[in-house]
Amino acid sequence: MSRLSAGMKRNIKHKLSEEKPTIWIGKNRVSQEILKEIVKQLDNKEMIKIKILKSALGEDKAKQIASRIAEQTESSLVEVRGHTIMLYKRHKK
C-alpha cells in the first residue's frame, strides 16, 4: 500500500467527483464477494467509489469499514466523505 501525495489525492477526488459509486455495501456488510468485486474493479480502473448504506454500518463507523476494505484489498484510502469511500490502487506494470 503506497502513500498518496496530496496532489495525487486531489487529482483522484477530482476525477471521481462526477462518478457514481460502482459498489454499494448493504446489510450483508463487507463479504468476500464484495472484496473480490472491489479488487476486480481496482484492477480495471485504478480508482473506485463505494457507497456504504446505513444498514451496513451497525456499530462501525464508515472510516473503520473503509480502513478495513483498503487493508484487505491492498489499496490506498483516498477519502471518506459521509458514507462514500474513494479507493485507489496503482496498476502493476
Secondary structure, DSSP 8 states (H G I E B T S, - for coil): -----HHHHHHHHHHHHTS--SEEE-TT-S-HHHHHHHHHHHHHHSEEEEEE-HHHHTTS-HHHHHHHHHHHHT-EEEEEETTEEEEE-----
